[in-house]
Amino acid sequence: MKFLISCTLLCGFLASTVTVSAQKLKLKDGDLSVLKDQSAINFEFTYDDMAVGKFDTEKEYTDKKVEEYNKKEAGRGDNWVKSWVADRKQQFEPKFIELFTKASDMSESAKAKYTLIFKTHFTEPGFNIGITRKNAKISGDAILVETADKSKVIATISVENALGRTFGGYDFDTGGRIAEAYADAGKALGKFVKK
């Protein structure tokens, strides 16, 4: 029995080390040195032109899900799509900001000299049906601009495959899984800009 438990823990550890290294960040252009003397940063998020799972557009994905859920139970799909959008302000963005500010030692302020615009271009919602699961993940660009003139781009960082996973696998809620992907992206970006 001890051997079985040890093997299970080892497999879990190895799986977590594989998934942790999947995220990739790259400075596409610009220079982040302007942040060295900054103690605060502003945040904005955009979801325009975002692909979802196997769908080229978010609208294709949400239309299909709304139709499926409404067939099963009247109004369920309509409620689901409201939550799909509301989760951005209620879960995704706060998680991103919380982990970014913690990792970068910067605070959030709308009056900060620079704004980080996180533009999500891909979301994999993942799933968890108990016996099998797939992690959520997101990819996007973090665009550093001047707050006073957002047309002045300072730097662009690509973020690929930020993973949404929870310890123990109790992530049955789509919003919760995706929120963890934003937390992963925020933490990695915070560390990236700090160095």
Secondary structure, DSSP 8 states (H G I E B T S, - for coil): -HHHHHHHHHHHHHHHHHHHTT-EEEEEEE--GGGTT-SEEEEEEE-TT-EETTBSSHHHHHHHHHHHHHHHSTTHHHHHHHHHHHHIIIIIHHHHHHHHHHHHT-EE-TT-SEEEEEEEEEEE--EE-SS-EE-EEEEEEEEEEESS-TT-EEEEEEEEEEEE--GGG---SHHHHHHHHHHHHHHHHHHHHH-
